[in-house]
Amino acid sequence: MIDLALTLPLADGTLEVEATLPHATAVMGASGAGKTSLLEAMAGLRRRTRGRVVVDGEALLDDARRVRLPPQRRRVGYVPQDARLFPHLSVRGNVLFGARAPDARVRAMLDVLELTRLLDRRPATLSGGERQRVALARALATDPRLLLLDEPLAGLDVALRDRVLPYLLRLRSEWNVPTLYVTHQLGEAVVLAESVLVLDRGRVARQVSPLALLGEDRSLADASDDLENLLPGRVRAHDETGGVTRVTLDRGGEMTVPLEVARAPGARITLVVRADDVLVSTAAPQGLSARNVFAARVVTKARAGADVTLRCVLDGGTAMLVRLTPSAMQALGIENDSRVWLAVKSHSIRTT
């Protein structure tokens, strides 16, 4: 749990944030709302910050008790937008700079982020996605009690974003480090966060679940334009004759994707399905070319921009977001708790 009650003078106003946050929290808001300033204040990089920052009972800042740890003693892993790797150091040198985690933990983290083969490379020779993974590794190697990520996927193209986001999912599940994640994309918040802290001109506008923001606030309308489902799982088997690979999803169920023979059975894989690419039927469909058809239940529905977003739970337990037009909703008569069938073409699924 993260307990905040801090104040920071800014050039054009004041940042005032008081909130109690769960371990995985997204921070959203318009440009200039104070998102980066909040992260820098928590990391101890803004000397004029006053108030309280407590992480799992450990005070990093508490003026009432005269506690004010300098940045190097806060054990905060901070990944800024531009990664800020040391250009004269190799990947190994960057990761080990300031490392405090046990060697075995660092090696495991390098494996998760798939950086072992890059250890002798310099930052200038890396792709944008690789640099972001190195920045994450460097932050995690400090054995942080708190991880602060400032739009780590901003500026990456779709392919690189697809490569980095699954690593963030694995870090959340395997390391369980309290994390604040600044993003402009609601889809990323839905995947990565339990809660969203929305800032507006230096103040807390609201703190809600990511799904509660769907269609709630016109100022965040652009954030929900490209909702995607990230479905982690493992390769179950290849059907070379049929040209498909079968994947067992971590949260239950199985999906079929175009043949991925480079991934051995048992290998980790993440499937990316756009909410717009899911077809909905109120009766069990027959004669479809789509290889993935699932019975599901509608849990919630919300108007988001011109469309309606459904959150459905498959019978196997996996949750999925689906986007429909209001006219399709009306024609199908879909309500909360409706029984539906979802269909996804194998070729509309991206793999990472």
Helices and strands as residue ranges (DSSP letters): E 2-10, E 13-21, E 24-28, H 35-43, E 50-55, E 58-62, G 63-65, E 67-68, G 71-73, E 76-79, H 91-96, H 103-112, G 116-118, G 123-125, H 128-141, E 146-150, H 158-175, E 179-182, H 186-192, E 195-200, E 203-208, G 210-213, G 218-224, E 228-239, E 244-249, E 254-258, E 268-274, G 275-277, E 279-281, E 292-304, E 307-314, E 319-324, H 326-332, E 339-344, G 346-348, E 350-351
